[in-house]
Amino acid sequence: MIFGVIHAYWFALPLVLVISLVYAASRHEAWELIWRHAFRLWTMILGILIVTTAVLLVINSQV
């Protein structure tokens, strides 16, 4: 019942974070480099998702 109130987009934040951490850990061994690369990747993926969502909302509202 509680999950009916939570919007589906909120599940994207931890999912993208975990994907970014795993990808960064597969490329680097030092924790500092892993965190830095994961943060950059997380912001880039979220930025792409936000821009894509905004474009789709604009296209959908022009009906």
C-alpha positions in Angstrom: 0.0 0.0 0.0 2.8 2.4 0.8 4.5 1.8 -2.6 1.4 3.0 -4.4 2.1 6.5 -3.1 5.8 6.6 -4.2 6.3 7.8 -7.7 8.3 5.4 -10.0 10.9 8.0 -10.8 12.3 7.9 -7.2 13.4 4.3 -7.8 15.7 5.6 -10.6 18.0 7.5 -8.2 19.4 4.5 -6.2 19.4 2.3 -9.3 21.5 4.8 -11.2 23.8 5.2 -8.2 24.4 1.5 -7.9 25.0 1.1 -11.7 27.5 4.0 -11.5 29.4 2.6 -8.6 29.7 -0.9 -10.1 30.8 0.5 -13.4 33.4 2.8 -11.8 34.6 0.0 -9.6 35.2 -2.1 -12.7 37.4 0.6 -14.1 39.4 1.8 -11.0 40.9 0.2 -7.9 41.4 3.3 -5.6 38.3 4.4 -3.7 38.8 8.0 -4.4 38.8 7.4 -8.1 35.8 5.1 -7.9 33.7 7.7 -6.0 34.8 10.5 -8.3 34.0 8.6 -11.5 30.7 7.2 -10.0 29.6 10.8 -9.1 30.4 12.1 -12.6 28.6 9.1 -14.2 25.6 9.5 -11.9 25.2 13.2 -12.7 25.6 12.5 -16.4 23.0 9.7 -16.5 20.5 11.7 -14.4 21.0 14.8 -16.6 20.2 12.7 -19.7 17.2 11.3 -18.0 15.9 14.7 -16.9 16.5 16.2 -20.4 14.8 13.3 -22.1 11.8 13.5 -19.7 11.5 17.2 -20.3 11.6 16.8 -24.1 9.0 14.0 -23.9 6.7 16.1 -21.7 7.0 19.0 -24.1 6.2 16.8 -27.1 3.3 15.2 -25.2 1.8 18.6 -24.2 1.6 19.8 -27.8 -1.2 17.5 -28.7 
